[in-house]
Amino acid sequence: MRLSLSARVTVGLAAQMVVFGGAVGYLVFAADALFDRLSVLKDEMEPAGDDLRNLVVELKEIEGLLAGRATVVRAQDLVRRLRLFERVAQDAEVLDRVAAGEGMSTETGERLARAAAELRDWKDGDRLVGRVLRSRVLGDLPRPPRTNAEAFDAVLERLGTANGAGHEEEVGRLAAEARRMARFARAILQRASHGVLAAMRDMNLDLLRRRVEISYALVAVPAAALVVALVVLLLTLRALKPVRRLTAAVRRLGAGEAEDVRPQDYAGELRELAEALAALGAALKTRGADLERKTNELMRAERLAVVGRMASVVAHEVRNPLNSVDLNLDLLREMLGRGTAGDDPKVTALLDAIQREVDRLAEITGEYLKFGRLPRGVLAPCDVGRVVRDTRAFMDGEFAETGVAVEVHAPDRPVKVLADEAQLRQALVNVLRNAVEAMPDGGRLGIEVVDLGEKVQVSVRDSGPGIPEDFRGRLFEPFATTKPRGTGLGLAFVQQVMQECGGEGGIESAPGQGTCVRFRLRRAV
């Protein structure tokens, strides 16, 4: 199943959003886990480790105080202020909680669990109880101690009692036993402290590794998102290719070219658009054919009207040369009758006059036939710059004979227009010849080719006397002329050529300021 354009764009955007969402979610999760581990390390592990190290130092101080009889009381006060067993219980609870936390490595968790177990064993175990009871330093007690903590408290309490009663020997035995118990506790706390330090090193290394992973992720995730965005962009551009094809088809239809749009090559809403465009193309083709038929009918009607006008003009134009020929023939017949035609120069003059009038009739007839029988042009791309340069070269003799200076401004690169090259060349000859005839005493003539994008403009500007204002509206009408012996068909021929190739012509002129003839041609695609 082929997806529509909107579905493809939606899928691409959804994929991009999923990738971005997943990337952001991963970064948030990784950063949250990192902050949790950092919080555990800073808020729980470091205080517990510091407390254990402080307890080790404080037990060392207690051992020193118990070594002297004078400082036994200070040792008892220090033990009470230290809250030794309460702090050990709190540290063991912290170590257990951290060891059971999420994300903790097995080795680190086991190390912390062992340290917590040793702390609880020292506080709640009974390894010291048996030694104390066997040493009989506590004497007969109604309720013997059951845990190491109770045994240590009992020894310290008995030590205080013996010291108050002045029993120095008993004080010595109890102080020695208290030192041994404190040394044992210090050794256990030191092992637990070392375990906590090792676990903290492991956690710091794990934090470092996670920070490195997040750093890589901060680089890799945007890079991956950029790659996905580029892929989505390429897929979107690929999905938009049918739109560009339809746009080009619309432009070709707008330019009047035939376009075969295949709706089956598209999907979804583009298929509906292609079907509408195909229907539009068919309608335009039908209307174009109808318009061409009506244009041909109109042109035939116009030519019939022109033929009627031409017949009257021909009758008028031909009658005068025929009258002249008839008169000259009568004179020649009379001279021949007198037998004086041999070397009479008048005979030669009469023959020359007859020849001129016959040439004039041939010229008029040729102009009328060329205008009345203009064939339908074959439109094809042609280089208008080359046509201008070739035409200028063709007419160089006429320019030199009349003293007209010509300047041509045309691009060196080919500028292709859609026209019948032969007809375009003849139209240009007509315009240039009109300009030359407007400057019998010489002048300046400029030819310019300008590329306007979809159109190409050809301008011919002369320095002649200009055209009277009341005659400008009739310039392109057949038989309209300001020249005594003109046919009035030159610019009419130019107008017909412009209509054939889909161009347009225009004239700008003012008395005493010369004339500029401009015609614009369609650029060849």
C-alpha positions in Angstrom: 0.0 0.0 0.0 1.4 3.4 -1.0 1.1 6.1 1.6 -0.2 9.5 0.8 2.1 12.6 1.0 0.6 13.7 4.3 1.0 10.2 5.8 4.7 10.1 4.7 5.4 13.4 6.2 3.5 12.5 9.4 5.5 9.2 9.7 8.8 11.0 9.2 7.9 13.6 11.9 6.7 10.9 14.3 9.9 9.0 13.8 11.9 12.1 14.5 9.9 12.8 17.6 10.3 9.3 18.9 14.1 9.5 18.4 14.3 12.8 20.1 12.0 11.7 22.9 14.0 8.5 23.4 17.3 10.4 23.4 16.0 13.0 26.0 14.5 10.2 28.1 17.8 8.3 28.1 19.8 11.4 29.1 17.2 12.2 31.9 17.3 8.7 33.2 21.1 8.5 33.1 21.5 11.9 34.8 18.9 11.0 37.4 20.8 7.7 38.2 24.0 9.6 38.4 22.6 12.2 40.8 21.1 9.4 43.0 24.5 7.7 43.3 26.2 11.0 44.0 23.6 11.7 46.6 24.1 8.3 48.3 27.8 8.8 48.2 27.7 12.4 49.6 24.8 12.1 52.0 25.2 8.6 53.5 28.5 6.8 52.6 30.9 9.7 53.4 29.2 10.5 56.8 29.2 6.9 57.8 32.8 6.4 56.7 33.9 9.6 58.6 32.0 8.4 61.7 33.7 5.0 61.7 37.1 6.7 61.3 36.3 9.0 64.2 35.2 6.1 66.4 38.5 4.3 65.7 40.4 7.5 66.8 38.2 7.9 69.8 38.6 4.3 70.9 42.3 4.7 70.6 42.1 7.6 73.0 39.9 5.6 75.4 42.5 2.9 75.4 45.1 5.4 76.4 42.9 6.8 79.2 42.3 3.3 80.6 46.0 2.7 80.8 46.3 5.1 83.7 44.4 4.8 87.0 44.1 8.6 87.3 42.3 8.9 84.0 39.8 6.0 84.3 37.0 8.4 85.2 37.7 10.5 82.1 37.6 7.3 80.0 34.2 6.5 81.5 32.9 10.0 80.8 34.2 9.8 77.2 32.5 6.5 76.5 29.2 7.8 77.7 29.5 11.0 75.6 30.5 9.1 72.5 27.2 7.1 72.4 29.5 4.3 70.9 26.9 1.6 70.4 24.2 3.9 69.2 26.5 5.3 66.5 27.7 1.8 65.5 24.0 0.7 65.1 23.3 3.8 62.9 26.3 3.2 60.7 25.4 -0.4 60.3 21.9 0.6 59.2 23.3 3.0 56.7 25.6 0.4 55.2 22.8 -2.1 54.9 20.5 0.4 53.2 23.2 1.4 50.7 24.2 -2.2 50.0 20.6 -3.0 49.2 20.1 0.0 46.9 19.4 -0.2 43.2 22.3 0.0 40.8 24.8 -1.2 43.3 27.4 -3.6 41.9 27.5 -7.0 43.5 31.1 -6.7 44.8 30.5 -3.3 46.4 27.2 -4.5 47.9 28.9 -7.5 49.4 31.7 -5.5 50.8 29.3 -3.1 52.5 27.1 -5.9 53.8 30.2 -7.6 55.4 31.1 -4.3 57.1 27.6 -3.8 58.4 27.5 -7.5 59.7 30.8 -7.0 61.6 29.4 -3.8 63.2 26.3 -5.6 64.3 28.3 -8.6 65.5 30.5 -6.4 67.7 27.4 -4.7 69.2 24.9 -7.6 69.4 27.3 -10.6 69.3 28.6 -12.5 72.4 32.2 -13.2 71.6 33.4 -11.0 74.5 30.7 -12.2 76.9 32.3 -15.6 77.5 35.7 -14.1 78.1 34.4 -11.6 80.6 32.4 -14.3 82.5 35.4 -16.6 82.5 37.7 -13.9 83.8 35.4 -13.4 86.8 36.2 -9.7 86.8 32.5 -8.9 87.2 32.1 -11.3 90.1 28.7 -12.9 90.6 26.0 -10.9 88.8 22.3 -11.6 89.3 21.8 -11.1 85.5 24.9 -11.8 83.4 25.4 -9.8 80.2 24.1 -11.4 76.9 25.8 -9.2 74.3 29.2 -7.5 73.8 27.6 -4.1 74.3 26.1 -5.2 77.7 29.4 -6.8 78.7 31.4 -3.6 77.9 28.9 -1.4 79.8 29.0 -3.8 82.7 32.8 -3.7 82.9 32.9 0.1 82.7 30.2 0.3 85.4 32.0 -2.1 87.7 35.2 -0.2 87.0 33.6 3.0 88.2 32.3 1.4 91.3 35.8 -0.2 92.1 37.5 3.1 91.4 35.1 4.9 93.8 35.7 2.3 96.5 39.5 2.6 96.1 40.0 -1.0 95.2 43.1 -0.5 93.2 43.8 -4.1 92.4 40.2 -4.6 91.1 40.5 -1.3 89.2 43.6 -2.6 87.5 42.0 -5.9 86.4 38.8 -4.1 85.1 40.8 -1.4 83.3 42.9 -4.1 81.5 39.8 -5.9 80.5 38.2 -2.7 79.3 41.3 -1.9 77.2 41.1 -5.4 75.6 37.5 -4.9 74.8 38.2 -1.4 73.4 41.1 -2.8 71.3 38.8 -5.5 69.9 36.1 -2.9 69.1 38.7 -0.7 67.4 40.0 -3.5 65.2 36.4 -4.4 64.1 35.6 -0.7 63.4 38.9 -0.3 61.5 38.1 -3.3 59.3 34.6 -1.9 58.7 36.1 1.6 57.9 38.5 0.0 55.4 35.6 -1.8 53.8 33.6 1.4 53.5 36.6 3.2 52.0 37.0 0.4 49.4 33.3 0.6 48.6 33.5 4.4 48.2 36.4 4.0 45.8 34.3 1.6 43.8 31.4 4.0 43.8 33.6 6.9 42.8 34.9 4.8 39.9 31.3 3.9 38.9 30.3 7.6 39.1 33.3 8.4 36.8 32.3 5.7 34.4 28.7 7.0 34.3 29.8 10.6 33.8 31.9 9.5 30.9 28.9 7.6 29.5 26.7 10.6 29.8 29.4 12.8 28.2 29.6 10.4 25.3 25.8 10.4 25.2 25.6 14.2 25.1 27.7 14.0 21.9 26.2 10.8 20.4 22.6 11.5 21.1 22.5 14.9 19.2 24.6 13.3 16.4 22.2 10.4 16.1 19.3 12.8 16.3 20.9 14.9 13.5 21.4 11.8 11.4 17.7 10.8 11.9 16.7 14.4 11.0 18.7 14.2 7.8 17.2 10.9 7.0 13.7 12.3 7.6 14.6 15.3 5.5 15.8 13.2 2.6 12.7 11.0 2.8 10.5 14.1 3.0 12.3 15.5 -0.1 11.8 12.2 -1.8 8.1 12.3 -0.9 7.8 15.8 -2.3 9.3 14.8 -5.7 5.8 14.1 -7.1 4.8 17.6 -6.1 7.7 19.0 -8.0 6.7 16.9 -11.0 3.1 18.2 -10.8 4.4 21.8 -10.5 6.5 21.4 -13.6 3.5 19.9 -15.4 1.4 22.9 -14.4 4.1 25.3 -15.7 4.3 23.5 -19.0 0.5 23.6 -19.3 0.7 27.3 -18.5 3.3 27.7 -21.3 0.9 26.1 -23.7 2.8 22.8 -24.1 1.1 19.4 -24.2 1.4 17.5 -21.0 0.5 13.9 -20.4 -0.2 13.5 -16.6 -0.5 9.9 -15.4 -2.6 9.8 -12.2 -1.7 6.2 -11.6 1.9 7.3 -10.8 0.7 9.2 -7.7 -1.0 8.3 -4.4 -3.5 9.8 -2.0 -4.3 13.5 -2.5 -1.6 13.8 -5.1 -3.5 11.3 -7.3 -6.7 13.4 -7.0 -4.6 16.5 -8.0 -3.1 14.6 -10.9 -6.5 13.5 -12.1 -7.7 17.1 -11.9 -4.6 18.3 -13.7 -5.1 15.6 -16.4 -8.7 16.7 -16.9 -7.5 20.3 -17.1 -4.9 19.4 -19.7 -7.4 17.6 -21.8 -9.8 20.6 -21.5 -7.0 23.0 -22.5 -6.0 20.8 -25.4 -9.6 20.8 -26.6 -10.0 24.5 -26.2 -6.6 25.0 -27.8 -7.7 23.1 -30.8 -11.0 25.1 -30.9 -9.1 28.3 -30.6 -6.7 27.4 -33.3 -9.6 26.5 -35.6 -11.3 29.7 -34.9 -8.1 31.7 -35.3 -7.5 30.1 -38.7 -11.1 30.9 -39.6 -10.6 34.5 -38.5 -7.3 34.8 -40.3 -9.0 33.4 -43.5 -11.7 36.0 -43.1 -9.2 38.7 -42.5 -7.2 37.6 -45.5 -10.4 37.6 -47.7 -11.1 41.1 -46.5 -7.5 42.1 -47.2 -7.7 40.5 -50.7 -10.7 42.7 -51.4 -8.8 45.8 -50.3 -5.8 44.5 -52.1 -7.7 44.2 -55.4 -8.8 47.8 -55.3 -5.3 48.9 -54.4 -3.7 46.7 -57.1 -6.2 48.1 -59.6 -5.2 51.6 -58.6 -1.4 50.9 -58.3 -1.3 49.0 -61.6 -3.4 51.4 -63.6 -0.9 54.3 -63.3 2.2 52.2 -64.5 0.0 50.7 -67.3 -1.1 54.2 -68.4 2.6 55.3 -68.5 3.5 52.1 -70.4 0.6 52.7 -72.9 1.6 56.4 -73.4 5.3 55.5 -73.9 4.3 52.7 -76.4 2.2 55.2 -78.4 5.1 57.6 -78.6 7.5 54.8 -79.6 5.0 53.6 -82.3 4.8 57.2 -83.6 8.6 57.5 -83.7 8.8 54.1 -85.5 6.3 55.3 -88.0 8.3 58.3 -88.8 11.4 56.1 -89.2 13.4 58.2 -86.7 13.8 55.6 -84.0 17.2 54.4 -85.0 19.6 56.5 -83.0 17.1 58.8 -81.3 18.0 59.0 -77.6 14.3 59.5 -76.8 13.7 55.9 -77.8 16.2 54.7 -75.2 14.6 57.0 -72.6 11.2 55.6 -73.4 12.4 52.0 -73.2 14.0 52.8 -69.8 10.8 54.3 -68.6 8.8 51.3 -69.7 11.3 49.0 -67.9 11.1 51.0 -64.7 7.3 50.8 -64.7 7.4 47.1 -65.4 9.9 46.6 -62.5 7.6 48.7 -60.4 4.6 46.4 -61.3 6.7 43.3 -60.5 7.7 44.8 -57.1 4.1 45.7 -56.2 2.9 42.3 -57.3 5.7 40.5 -55.3 4.9 42.4 -52.1 1.2 41.7 -52.4 1.8 38.0 -53.1 4.2 37.7 -50.2 1.8 39.2 -47.8 -1.3 37.4 -49.1 0.3 34.0 -49.3 2.4 34.0 -46.1 2.9 30.3 -45.2 2.3 29.0 -41.7 5.6 29.2 -39.9 7.4 26.2 -38.5 8.2 27.2 -34.9 11.6 25.9 -33.6 14.3 27.2 -31.3 16.6 29.6 -33.0 19.4 31.9 -31.8 18.1 35.4 -32.2 21.5 37.0 -31.6 22.9 35.0 -34.6 19.9 36.0 -36.7 20.5 39.7 -35.9 24.3 39.5 -36.7 23.7 37.6 -40.0 21.0 40.1 -41.1 23.2 43.0 -40.3 26.0 41.4 -42.4 23.5 40.7 -45.3 22.5 44.4 -45.4 26.0 45.9 -44.9 25.9 47.0 -48.6 22.7 49.0 -48.1 24.0 50.6 -44.9 27.3 51.6 -46.5 25.5 53.0 -49.6 23.3 55.3 -47.5 25.9 56.2 -44.9 24.2 54.6 -42.0 26.4 53.6 -39.0 25.1 50.4 -37.3 25.8 49.2 -33.8 24.7 45.7 -32.6 24.5 44.8 -28.9 23.7 41.1 -28.4 24.9 38.5 -25.9 27.8 36.3 -27.0 26.1 33.3 -25.7 23.1 31.8 -27.7 19.7 33.3 -26.8 17.1 30.8 -28.1 13.6 32.0 -29.1 10.7 30.1 -30.5 10.1 31.3 -34.1 10.3 30.5 -37.8 13.9 31.6 -38.5 13.3 32.5 -42.2 10.2 34.6 -41.3 12.0 36.3 -38.4 14.9 37.2 -40.6 12.6 38.7 -43.3 10.7 40.7 -40.6 14.0 42.1 -39.3 15.0 43.0 -42.9 11.7 44.9 -43.3 12.3 46.9 -40.1 15.9 47.6 -40.9 15.0 48.7 -44.5 12.3 51.0 -43.2 14.9 52.6 -40.9 17.4 53.0 -43.7 14.7 54.6 -45.9 13.9 57.0 -43.1 17.6 58.2 -43.2 18.4 58.9 -46.8 21.2 61.2 -45.8 22.7 58.8 -43.4 22.4 58.4 -39.6 22.8 56.0 -36.7 21.1 52.7 -36.3 21.2 50.6 -33.1 20.1 46.9 -32.8 19.9 45.5 -29.3 19.0 42.0 -28.0 18.0 41.9 -24.3 17.2 38.6 -22.4 14.2 39.3 -20.1 13.9 35.8 -18.7 10.7 34.2 -20.2 10.9 36.8 -23.1 13.6 38.1 -25.4 13.3 41.7 -26.7 14.8 42.9 -30.0 15.0 46.7 -30.4 15.8 48.6 -33.6 16.4 52.4 -33.0 17.1 54.9 -35.8 18.0 58.6 -35.8 15.5 59.5 -38.5 12.8 62.2 -38.4 10.3 60.1 -36.5 6.6 59.3 -37.3 3.8 61.8 -37.2 1.6 61.4 -34.1 -1.7 61.1 -36.2 -0.3 58.2 -38.2 1.1 56.0 -35.3 -2.1 54.2 -34.7 -2.2 52.8 -38.3 1.5 51.7 -38.5 0.7 47.9 -38.5 -2.4 48.2 -40.8 -1.9 46.7 -44.3 -1.3 49.4 -47.1 -0.7 52.1 -44.5 2.5 54.0 -45.5 4.0 57.5 -45.4 6.4 56.8 -48.3 5.4 58.0 -51.8 6.1 54.7 -53.4 5.6 52.4 -50.4 3.2 49.4 -50.4 2.4 49.7 -46.7 2.9 45.9 -46.2 6.4 45.8 -44.5 5.2 46.4 -40.9 2.0 44.4 -41.6 4.2 41.5 -42.5 6.2 42.0 -39.2 2.9 42.0 -37.3 1.8 38.7 -39.0 5.2 37.1 -38.1 4.8 38.1 -34.5 1.3 36.6 -34.3 2.6 33.4 -35.9 5.3 32.9 -33.2 3.3 34.2 -30.2 5.3 37.4 -29.9 4.3 41.0 -29.7 5.5 44.2 -31.4 5.4 47.9 -30.7 6.7 51.2 -31.9 7.9 54.3 -30.1 8.5 57.5 -32.1 8.4 61.2 -31.8 8.9 63.8 -34.5 12.6 64.8 -34.7 13.7 62.1 -32.1 13.8 59.0 -34.3 11.9 55.7 -34.1 12.3 52.6 -32.0 10.7 49.3 -33.1 10.5 46.7 -30.4 9.2 43.1 -30.6 9.3 40.5 -27.9 9.6 36.8 -28.6 8.9 33.8 -26.4 12.1 32.2 -25.0 12.6 28.6 -26.1 12.5 26.2 -23.2 
